[in-house]
């Protein structure tokens, strides 16, 4: 049976409502009395403010958002406990008609005091970096697909059949009867596609190097021995590892 956490041992319960350009921060004690009035801190000044204001005895909660990990890495070393809440689950638990930054902070604090924050696992920095690179690779693939689709659409308009492997062949495209403006589009799309493919190859090579280093080495070697598991399949599997 899992041991229950003692949520009464913290001096302050602080919530951070993270926005793109600022953070709303406020804190209460266990009696839900304000001990840190809600205030707005710009992102540029947040690190300095966090180091000056957080201390041992603080429990801090922040919601998942684009820049949550940067904020987490600043706060976690300063506070006793730092919890990252699943934003969607928080909304389901604490939905309210009145929605302001201050009310969002207050709702997060109440969940933290009651110890019912829908907590998410905080991946180590190396896992986050690997996930970020995989996400970047996926964007390159998506952009390349969009370029290919535009070129295929142009060919379809002119009832031109594309020989296998000629999509980026400049000589073949020069032979096709298209307008001046279409020829400009083709030239730019073709160059763009070559660049995207080059970037993807570079990313694949780096992912291959990374997955064979610590802390992935042994896991990666085992996965790479499985049928169908190349670098493209192995790195997402490593990045999706769960907390032990």
Rosetta blueprint (number, residue, H / E / L):
1 X L
2 X L
3 X L
4 X L
5 X L
6 X L
7 X L
8 X L
9 X L
10 X L
11 X L
12 X E
13 X E
14 X E
15 X E
16 X E
17 X E
18 X E
19 X L
20 X L
21 X L
22 X E
23 X E
24 X E
25 X E
26 X E
27 X E
28 X E
29 X L
30 X L
31 X L
32 X L
33 X L
34 X E
35 X E
36 X E
37 X E
38 X E
39 X E
40 X E
41 X E
42 X E
43 X H
44 X H
45 X H
46 X H
47 X H
48 X H
49 X H
50 X H
51 X H
52 X H
53 X H
54 X L
55 X L
56 X L
57 X L
58 X E
59 X E
60 X E
61 X E
62 X E
63 X E
64 X L
65 X L
66 X L
67 X L
68 X H
69 X H
70 X H
71 X H
72 X H
73 X H
74 X H
75 X H
76 X L
77 X L
78 X L
79 X L
80 X L
81 X E
82 X E
83 X E
84 X E
85 X E
86 X L
87 X H
88 X H
89 X H
90 X H
91 X H
92 X H
93 X H
94 X L
95 X L
96 X L
97 X L
98 X L
99 X L
100 X L
101 X H
102 X H
103 X H
104 X H
105 X H
106 X H
107 X H
108 X H
109 X H
110 X H
111 X H
112 X H
113 X H
114 X H
115 X L
116 X L
117 X L
118 X L
119 X E
120 X L
121 X L
122 X L
123 X L
124 X L
125 X H
126 X H
127 X H
128 X H
129 X H
130 X H
131 X H
132 X H
133 X H
134 X H
135 X H
136 X H
137 X H
138 X H
139 X H
140 X H
141 X H
142 X H
143 X H
144 X H
145 X H
146 X H
147 X H
148 X H
149 X H
150 X H
151 X H
152 X H
153 X H
154 X H
155 X H
156 X H
157 X H
158 X L
159 X L
160 X L
161 X L
162 X L
163 X L
164 X L
165 X L
166 X L
167 X L
168 X L
169 X L
170 X H
171 X H
172 X H
173 X H
174 X H
175 X L
176 X L
177 X L
178 X L
179 X L
180 X H
181 X H
182 X H
183 X H
184 X H
185 X H
186 X H
187 X H
188 X H
189 X H
190 X H
191 X H
192 X H
193 X H
194 X H
195 X H
196 X H
197 X H
198 X H
199 X H
200 X H
201 X H
202 X H
203 X H
204 X H
205 X H
206 X H
207 X H
208 X H
209 X H
210 X H
211 X H
212 X L
213 X L
214 X L
215 X L
216 X L
217 X H
218 X H
219 X H
220 X H
221 X H
222 X H
223 X H
224 X H
225 X L
226 X L
227 X L
228 X L
229 X L
230 X L
231 X H
232 X H
233 X H
234 X H
235 X H
236 X H
237 X H
238 X H
239 X H
240 X L
241 X L
242 X L
243 X L
244 X L
